[in-house]
Amino acid sequence: MKMKNIVMTAMICILTASAATAAPLDSFKGQKGKIDIAGGTAHIPVMQEAAKRIMSANRDIRITVAGGGSGVGVKQVGEGLVEIGNTGRALKKDEIEKYGLKTFPFAIDGVAVVINPENKVAELSFEQLGDIYAGKITNWKQVGGADAEINLYVREDGSGTREVFTEKAINKGAVSAKANVVSSNGAMKTAVAKDARAIGYVGIGHIDKSVKAPKLAGMTATQENAANGKYTVVRDLYMNTKGEPSGLTALFIDYIYSPEGQQIIKESKYIPLKRK
Amino acid sequence: MNDKKPLWLSASALYVTALLSTVFVFIIFCAAEGLFMSGPTLFSSVWAPDSQQFGILPMVAATLALSFSSLIIGWLLALGCLCYIHGFGGKTSASLLSALLRIMTAIPTVVFGFASVFLLVPLIRDAFGGSGFSWLTATLVLSLLITPTMAIAMEGAAAQTAAETSLTAAALGLSKAENFVWVVLPASRKWLRGAALLGFGRAAGDTMIPTMLAGNAVQYPGSPIESFRTLTAHIGLALSSDVGGTAYYSLFVAGGILLALSAGANLLLRSLRGDGEE
């Protein structure tokens, strides 16, 4: 009787465990082949974790994940070099038309204004931020900081982070031609962390102790606030395929939208989106 | 001139020539498309692809300014190194310097750039104001980067001349330094110019240093402590985030201009060298 109980319990344990871990990955059973993924750098943590789990469940599947930026993602998927091209911005109309792309938004990422931790400024209004970036406000004293010149930092054209910042934080306003241009979230963080007079912007997931995010029009930049709408400077992260996805690629996209995929997205500090 | 030249020699020469011509033709074709698409806005001062403005003139000016400023400083440094190694330095320290220059050529530019972001940029910012990402910062590092290449090119020629003339000079009672100044240096003039050409090519073509240190703001070079964007940095920045469309094709025009620039500098220095000189 006792023995029977133990065996039963063990069997239940094994069953529930395999049900919990294997179920989302079941669809990959018996599959073979490879998926190449490239593009937006914000996506990499999610893609890599998903790839790792799929590959350890099925040794016959090989998934490579590369960065390169949104533009690279569009180009490579469009030309058939990779199966999935990631972008941190919505596809442009001519990109969709030229390559016949299908797009899959799967997560929300907030973009936050960052300044040096030494900077005393604790809050900026949209108007102040716009004037700072337009070059109308040139001294931190004018917004309640120390008497020091403001050093502007922006991202390069075509950057998803830049696009959402320009559209939602400075209302498509002009940016001073004197602004320094850096080419990644990491480079932005380094520049602002080293420069006491700097102002820049990064994806919320990139914020750590080396930089400080002042309140923007009363809103605190956290992923929770980005998810529940209390922080408005947000963008979607997209996977893109050439035509309707099929085979392994379709399974991979399904997996990202599955509960386990959504969990991976949360662990990577983004907010998962439901499939549209 | 020699009938017995092996087939593989001609074949490889032909192959390389064909490959290079293909590159030239490709760039010229794509540049033509870029010119056609962007029209006259290309030769303006505003780069704002969102509003169909593709001006690349500020970047042409920045490339020229940065190349020449780095070339001048780097060439003088290289000449200084040469003088130390062949004329005035002690034997041990001279060979140490020579070894150091060779090691420096092997350091990847990204290492120079990265170290400078942390060390030089804050120094420049505190000393002169601005953000520290500037013409001056990029010039200092870029000149350091091209110095070894130029010094080694100069040294090769100087070492040979010094070896040929040292006995005669000693017989005439010239010291090593005197021989260097009056005999070796004038005899190596051609190589000093050749080294400058090499240095210019490297300075104009380098991408990592200007991208990491010059700040990349699209504006004409005004003050040494202000930020600007070179053509190479521009191509690197725009390529990583934009594909297709006018902005993308305008990059080929930038590449074409870069090509014309270094080809032009080559021809200029070649004609300066002259034929009568040995």
Interface residues (C-beta under 8 A of the other chain):
Chain A: G68 G69 S70 G71 V72 V74 K75 G78 K92 D94 E95 K98 E149 N151 Y153 E156 D157 G158 S159 A177 K178 A179 N180 V181 V182 S183 A187 T190 A191 K194 D195 R197 A198
Chain B: P49 D50 V117 F118 V121 P122 R125 G129 G130 S131 G132 F133 T211 M212 G215 N216 A217 V218 Q219 E226 S227 R229 G236 L237 A238 L239 S240 S241 D242 V243 G244 G245 A247
